[in-house]
């Protein structure tokens, strides 16, 4: 699975063609995202660029969109006893309206029950389906009567997990019993594909699984990476504080945890190129590679350029970084990011998607951030949990192995390569590294580690490989 879906044509009106309500925007984003051509984040950005929503309205649209996607299986399980036919047989737009209504009733404390019902029914009229209003009203009012005031702190067959230690109680037993069928409860109550829960249950205990599941159903932490060629972290933290942003220094030298959310372009210093948005595990990839000023570096699968620019910052913008991708439009993102951050040593280079022939090198440092399943970042890419299939894992592992073999072939003796994924699947991580290193005597595995989602941030895998000097390649 690639990190960025290809754009496609939408049957919905362009977001700038009319002024719309918050809930109508959420409905249309969800309908467009359901086509599978793009991730919701890209669609949301277009709507926010075109509509003059207040910060509070943008937050509500985002909450509704991401919440409905993340909690899809939970919402459908709650709906199942309230309608007389299978949820999957309900017309897709009506199913979207139902999920939006249920999400507001169950998960949004800020929206009173009567308002959630009223606004969802009104939304049916807005989308031109007044004949659905009676059905929506009946289903949502029935759910409202099923919501209990008690808030248990432990899982149960009628307890909806909201946040760690907090559950919402329903009258009917809606999910499998967590004691008798823990995997079934995890899949439905936390809204995760059963096959992923089964896979993870083979190597993780209940505490680890629920920690991950709660994290995957949260927005996750927003991390900034300070552009060290333009400012220092302490100075930038001071600027953020003066502008009213709550932020703290992170565990890596350039990382900052932003304690509030908003439009990235509105954060002080964005236009001046003082920072980049980048998850913590991704920041650690460049730190592990440790490129030096003046070196020749290769960055595979470089789009959108967050890792390439981090490498350039660590190199004090001296040397050369060849940033490759198989799509020209993605390489433009690399160039745009480099330009905004004022970095000059990054050379985007298109490679053939069929042969995937890499630049000849040799390179002293190589970053192989391989295409992966993204199972470590489901909080950031919630659609992945519904698009990914069991067969994808094996297919991705084959691609990752080919890329890693091609990468080590252009690694200079004495040079270092970091293999990085956003996956927590061993087939994509340890197994790929072991296959390549075992087959080549001049390669040495220096380190490898897996970061698990929610412990405390995003998940992923990092491995450092060195090519031993004096030994010719096999």
Secondary structure, DSSP 8 states (H G I E B T S, - for coil): --SS------SS--GGGS---HHHHHHHHHHHHTTSSS-HHHHHHHHHHHS---HHHHHHHHHHHHHHHHTHHHHHHHHHTTSSS-GGGS-HHHHHHHHHHHHHHHH-TTS-HHHHHHHHHHHHHHTT-GGGHHHHHHHHHHHHHHB-S---SS--TTEEEEETTEEEEBSS--S--TTT-HHHHHHHHTT--HHHHHHHHTT--HHHHHHHHHHHTS---EEEEE-TTT--HHHHHHHHHHTT--EEE-SSTTEEEESS---GGGSTTTTTT-EEE--HHHHHHHHHH---TT-EEEEES-TT-HHHHHHHHHTTT-SEEEEEES-HHHHHHHHHHHHHHT---EEEEE--TTT-------EEEEEEE-----TT-TTT-TTHHHH--HHHHHHHHHHHHHHHHHHHHTEEEEEEEEEEES---TTTTHHHHHHHHHT-TTEEEEEEEEE-TTSSS--EEEEEEEE-TT----
